């Protein structure tokens, strides 16, 4: 009798996933994750095959600047209506559909650009994709939170993350690489652009979320708009003890990982691995290791605390970069590649899970969305600005020395973490 009741409770809990809004959020998570590889690792492969220098490929990390600065225009997307669109579709759906139309156009045009002949045009189109993607993320987060009841938020977050990882790893990553062996990159990008449209269909079917009591949809004037949407959340955060040290940690914790990761695809191509092999090991096989790492990272935070989990994740991330030194010496060896990908993705998943938990705990519940956007923007600095020099170092030092350096640049983040731990600067919500 007890087991049957327990099973009924489990089935009742799982029934939340039948909610049409949860399914819509799954597809929105899919649309949110797809542009990232198309301006990241997948684009790196396009540039490398086109003969673009490693230094220039490294500089393409700066394409991610919109993800670092999205908090600047998030109040506009949050509160500004779009003529005609908002009246017909609602506040959230109008912005989602507008950003996705922009993504479909920009991804298609990026695919048909020719970096070998006009690198600047490719860079500007990639920047357009990144801006549209960062803007889409702002409104999708708001849509998810406002569409669901408090008891459904966990399921919504899970659905969004699942869609995000599937599209980023399997579709924009593995599938794009596999297709590139069968057709030109321009056709691959056109197919990816069409898939973004799944998000448009999903939100049209699911409908507009109701405006809940207490949610402010507009400010009285421009001054209030800036004060309430941008200044107040930042002022609140700087009241946190040792806030500058916290920001330094956020910037540098994932720096070594981003520094090595930016040049990983060109390195594998230069080592002689085919796009199909990269698709299987880096994207498909790597997906399982990432999910396992995220699970273990979350369990570590619960079991031993946030600082110890962050330290273990950070150490493993540095070690994973050293395995790339081994691959640089062994060359085109699939067994060595499998080991490297397993260690790399497992450690990245563990570090990311603990890191996201830390960032979430720093947010004041009054300003959660804006403060998380601010903190995640600082986190993006490592992979955007600092890692933009990775191509120059790889070209100057050679692959083996470059990956040794990537392990060294992971050390400052660990040192800052030790200082925070000694000062007992814990997240406010931990």
C-alpha positions in Angstrom: 0.0 0.0 0.0 2.8 2.4 0.9 4.7 1.7 -2.3 1.6 2.3 -4.4 0.9 5.6 -2.7 4.6 6.6 -3.3 4.3 5.7 -6.9 1.1 7.7 -7.3 2.9 10.7 -5.8 5.8 10.3 -8.2 3.4 10.1 -11.2 1.5 13.2 -9.9 4.8 15.1 -9.7 5.8 14.1 -13.2 2.4 15.2 -14.6 3.5 18.8 -14.4 5.5 18.2 -17.6 2.2 17.7 -19.5 1.5 21.5 -19.0 1.6 23.1 -22.5 3.5 26.0 -21.1 6.2 23.6 -19.9 6.5 22.2 -23.4 6.7 25.7 -24.8 9.5 26.5 -22.4 11.3 23.4 -23.6 11.3 24.7 -27.2 12.2 28.2 -26.0 15.2 26.7 -24.2 16.0 25.0 -27.5 15.9 28.3 -29.4 18.0 30.0 -26.7 20.8 27.5 -26.8 21.1 27.1 -30.6 22.8 30.5 -31.5 25.6 30.0 -29.0 27.6 27.3 -31.0 26.8 29.0 -34.3 28.9 32.1 -33.1 31.3 29.9 -31.1 32.8 26.5 -31.7 30.9 25.8 -34.9 31.9 29.2 -36.3 35.5 28.6 -35.2 35.5 25.5 -37.5 34.1 27.5 -40.4 36.8 30.2 -39.9 39.6 27.6 -39.5 38.6 25.8 -42.7 38.5 29.1 -44.6 42.1 29.7 -43.7 41.5 32.5 -41.1 44.5 32.9 -38.8 44.4 31.6 -35.2 44.9 35.2 -33.9 41.8 36.3 -35.8 39.8 33.3 -34.6 40.7 34.1 -31.0 39.5 37.7 -31.5 36.1 36.3 -32.6 35.5 35.7 -28.9 34.6 39.4 -28.7 31.5 38.5 -30.7 30.0 37.5 -27.4 30.1 41.0 -26.0 26.3 41.3 -26.1 26.0 38.5 -23.6 28.2 40.6 -21.3 26.3 43.8 -21.7 22.7 42.6 -22.0 21.8 44.0 -18.6 22.1 47.5 -20.2 19.0 47.0 -22.5 17.1 44.4 -20.4 14.9 47.2 -18.9 13.9 48.2 -22.4 12.9 44.7 -23.4 11.2 44.2 -20.0 9.0 47.3 -20.3 8.8 48.8 -23.7 5.9 47.8 -26.0 6.4 47.1 -29.7 4.0 49.0 -31.9 1.3 46.7 -33.3 3.1 43.5 -32.2 2.5 44.0 -28.5 -1.2 44.8 -29.0 -1.7 41.6 -31.1 0.6 39.2 -29.3 1.2 40.5 -25.8 4.2 42.0 -24.0 6.4 38.9 -23.8 5.4 37.0 -27.0 5.9 40.1 -29.2 9.5 40.5 -28.0 10.2 36.7 -28.3 8.9 36.6 -31.9 10.8 39.8 -32.9 14.1 38.5 -31.5 13.6 35.1 -33.2 12.8 36.7 -36.6 16.0 38.6 -36.2 17.9 35.4 -35.3 16.5 33.5 -38.4 17.6 36.4 -40.7 21.1 36.9 -39.1 22.0 33.2 -38.8 21.0 32.6 -42.5 23.1 35.6 -43.6 26.0 34.6 -41.5 26.0 31.2 -43.2 26.2 32.7 -46.6 29.0 35.1 -45.7 32.5 34.3 -46.9 35.2 34.9 -44.2 38.0 34.1 -46.6 37.0 37.1 -48.7 35.3 39.5 -46.2 36.1 38.7 -42.6 34.7 41.9 -41.3 31.3 41.1 -42.8 31.3 37.7 -41.2 32.2 39.4 -37.8 29.4 41.9 -38.1 26.8 39.3 -38.9 28.0 37.1 -36.1 27.7 40.1 -33.8 24.1 40.6 -35.0 23.4 36.9 -34.1 24.9 37.4 -30.7 22.9 40.6 -30.0 19.6 38.9 -31.1 20.4 35.8 -29.0 21.3 37.9 -25.9 18.0 39.9 -26.3 16.1 36.6 -26.7 17.5 35.3 -23.5 16.3 38.3 -21.6 12.6 37.9 -22.6 12.6 34.1 -22.5 13.7 34.2 -18.8 10.9 36.6 -18.1 8.4 34.5 -20.0 9.3 31.4 -18.1 9.0 33.0 -14.7 5.7 34.7 -15.4 4.1 31.8 -17.2 4.4 29.3 -14.3 3.1 29.0 -10.8 5.7 28.7 -8.0 5.2 24.9 -7.9 6.0 24.7 -11.6 9.2 26.7 -11.6 11.5 23.8 -11.0 10.0 21.8 -13.9 10.2 25.0 -16.1 13.9 25.4 -15.3 14.5 21.8 -16.0 12.7 21.9 -19.3 14.5 25.1 -20.3 17.9 23.7 -19.4 17.2 20.4 -21.3 16.2 22.2 -24.4 19.2 24.5 -24.2 21.7 21.7 -23.8 20.2 19.6 -26.6 20.3 22.4 -29.1 23.7 23.7 -28.1 25.5 20.3 -28.0 23.5 18.1 -30.4 22.0 20.4 -33.0 24.2 23.5 -33.2 27.2 21.4 -32.4 27.1 17.7 -33.4 24.4 17.9 -36.2 26.0 21.0 -37.7 29.4 19.3 -37.9 27.9 16.1 -39.4 26.0 18.0 -42.0 29.1 20.0 -42.9 30.6 16.8 -44.3 27.6 16.5 -46.6 26.9 20.0 -47.7 28.4 23.6 -47.6 28.3 25.5 -44.3 25.9 28.0 -45.9 23.2 25.3 -46.1 24.0 24.1 -42.6 23.4 27.5 -41.2 20.1 27.9 -43.1 18.9 24.6 -41.6 19.9 25.9 -38.1 18.0 29.2 -38.8 14.8 27.3 -39.7 15.0 25.3 -36.4 14.9 28.6 -34.4 11.4 28.9 -35.7 10.3 26.1 -33.4 10.3 28.7 -30.6 7.8 31.0 -32.6 5.4 28.1 -33.1 5.7 27.2 -29.4 4.8 30.6 -28.0 2.0 31.2 -30.4 0.4 27.9 -29.2 1.1 28.4 -25.5 -0.1 32.0 -25.3 0.9 35.1 -23.4 1.5 34.8 -19.6 -0.9 36.8 -17.3 0.5 39.8 -15.6 0.7 38.8 -12.0 0.0 41.1 -9.1 3.0 43.2 -8.0 4.8 43.0 -11.4 5.6 46.5 -12.7 5.1 46.9 -16.4 6.1 50.5 -16.9 7.8 53.4 -15.1 6.4 56.9 -14.8 9.2 58.5 -16.7 12.7 58.0 -18.1 14.4 58.8 -14.8 12.4 56.3 -12.9 12.9 53.8 -15.7 16.7 54.0 -15.3 16.7 54.2 -11.5 14.4 51.2 -11.0 15.6 49.0 -13.8 19.4 49.5 -13.8 20.8 51.6 -10.9 18.9 50.2 -7.9 20.0 46.5 -8.4 23.6 47.5 -8.9 23.7 49.8 -5.8 22.1 47.0 -3.8 24.9 44.6 -4.9 27.8 46.9 -4.0 26.6 47.0 -0.4 27.8 43.3 -0.2 31.0 43.0 1.8 34.1 42.5 -0.4 32.0 42.9 -3.6 35.1 43.8 -5.7 36.7 40.5 -4.6 33.5 38.7 -5.5 33.5 40.3 -9.0 37.2 39.4 -9.5 36.4 35.8 -8.7 33.4 35.7 -11.0 35.6 37.0 -13.9 38.5 34.6 -13.3 36.9 31.4 -12.1 36.1 30.1 -15.6 38.9 32.0 -17.4 41.2 29.0 -17.9 38.3 26.9 -19.2 37.3 29.6 -21.7 40.9 30.4 -22.7 41.5 26.8 -23.8 38.0 26.2 -25.0 38.1 29.0 -27.6 40.8 27.2 -29.6 39.7 23.6 -29.0 37.9 23.1 -32.3 40.8 24.6 -34.5 43.2 22.5 -32.5 41.3 19.3 -33.2 41.0 20.1 -36.9 44.7 20.9 -37.1 45.4 17.6 -35.3 43.7 15.7 -38.1 40.3 14.9 -36.6 37.4 15.1 -39.1 34.3 17.2 -38.4 32.3 14.0 -37.9 34.7 12.8 -35.3 34.6 16.2 -33.6 30.8 16.1 -33.7 30.7 12.6 -32.0 33.3 13.1 -29.3 33.1 16.8 -28.5 29.3 17.2 -28.8 27.5 13.9 -28.4 29.9 11.9 -26.2 30.7 15.2 -24.4 27.0 15.9 -23.7 26.7 12.8 -21.4 29.9 13.8 -19.5 28.6 17.4 -19.1 25.3 16.3 -17.7 27.0 13.8 -15.4 29.4 16.6 -14.2 26.5 19.0 -13.6 24.7 16.3 -11.5 27.9 15.6 -9.5 28.6 19.3 -9.0 25.1 19.9 -7.6 25.5 16.9 -5.3 28.8 18.3 -4.1 27.4 21.7 -3.3 24.7 20.0 -1.2 27.1 17.6 0.5 30.2 19.6 1.3 29.2 23.2 0.7 29.6 25.8 -2.0 33.3 26.8 -1.5 34.7 23.3 -1.4 32.6 22.3 -4.4 33.9 25.4 -6.3 37.5 24.5 -5.4 37.2 20.9 -6.5 35.6 22.0 -9.8 38.2 24.6 -10.3 41.1 22.2 -9.8 39.5 19.6 -12.1 39.1 22.3 -14.8 42.8 23.2 -14.6 43.7 19.5 -14.8 41.5 19.0 -17.8 43.5 21.6 -19.7 46.7 19.6 -19.0 45.1 16.6 -20.7 45.0 18.7 -23.9 48.8 18.9 -23.6 48.8 15.0 -23.7 46.6 15.1 -26.9 48.9 17.6 -28.5 51.7 15.1 -28.1 49.8 11.9 -29.0 48.2 13.5 -32.1 45.3 11.9 -34.0 44.4 9.3 -31.5 40.7 8.6 -30.9 41.2 6.9 -27.5 43.2 9.9 -26.2 40.5 12.2 -27.6 37.8 10.3 -25.7 39.8 10.6 -22.5 40.3 14.3 -23.0 36.6 15.0 -23.8 35.4 13.0 -20.9 37.7 14.8 -18.4 37.1 18.2 -20.0 33.3 18.0 -20.0 32.9 16.3 -16.7 35.0 19.0 -15.0 33.3 21.8 -16.8 29.9 20.4 -15.8 30.9 20.2 -12.1 32.5 23.6 -12.1 29.5 25.2 -13.8 26.9 23.7 -11.5 28.7 25.0 -8.4 29.4 28.4 -10.1 25.7 28.9 -11.1 24.7 28.0 -7.5 27.1 30.6 -6.2 25.9 33.3 -8.6 22.2 32.6 -7.8 22.9 32.8 -4.0 24.4 36.3 -4.4 21.2 37.8 -5.8 18.8 39.8 -3.7 15.3 38.4 -4.2 14.0 41.9 -5.0 16.3 42.2 -8.0 16.9 38.6 -9.0 16.6 39.0 -12.8 18.7 42.1 -13.1 21.3 41.2 -10.6 21.7 37.7 -12.2 22.1 39.4 -15.6 24.8 41.7 -14.1 26.7 38.8 -12.4 26.5 36.6 -15.5 27.7 39.5 -17.6 30.9 39.6 -15.4 31.2 35.9 -15.8 31.0 36.3 -19.6 34.0 38.7 -19.4 36.5 35.8 -19.2 35.2 34.0 -22.3 34.7 37.3 -24.2 37.4 39.9 -23.5 40.1 37.9 -21.8 40.0 34.8 -24.0 40.1 36.9 -27.2 43.9 36.8 -27.0 43.9 32.9 -27.0 44.4 32.7 -30.8 47.5 34.9 -30.7 49.0 32.8 -27.9 48.2 29.5 -29.7 49.8 30.8 -32.8 52.9 32.1 -31.0 53.5 29.3 -28.5 52.3 26.2 -30.3 49.5 23.9 -29.1 51.4 22.1 -26.3 52.7 25.3 -24.6 49.4 27.1 -25.2 47.5 24.5 -23.2 50.1 24.6 -20.4 49.5 28.3 -20.3 45.7 27.7 -20.1 46.2 25.7 -17.0 48.3 28.4 -15.4 45.7 31.2 -16.1 43.2 29.1 -14.1 45.2 29.7 -10.9 44.2 33.3 -10.1 40.5 32.3 -9.8 41.4 29.6 -7.3 43.6 32.0 -5.3 40.7 34.5 -5.1 38.3 31.7 -4.1 40.6 30.8 -1.2 40.6 34.4 -0.1 36.8 34.5 -0.2 36.6 31.3 1.7 38.8 32.7 4.5 36.8 35.9 4.6 33.6 33.7 4.8 32.0 35.7 2.0 29.1 33.4 1.5 26.1 33.9 -0.9 23.3 35.6 0.9 20.8 32.9 -0.1 23.0 29.9 0.6 
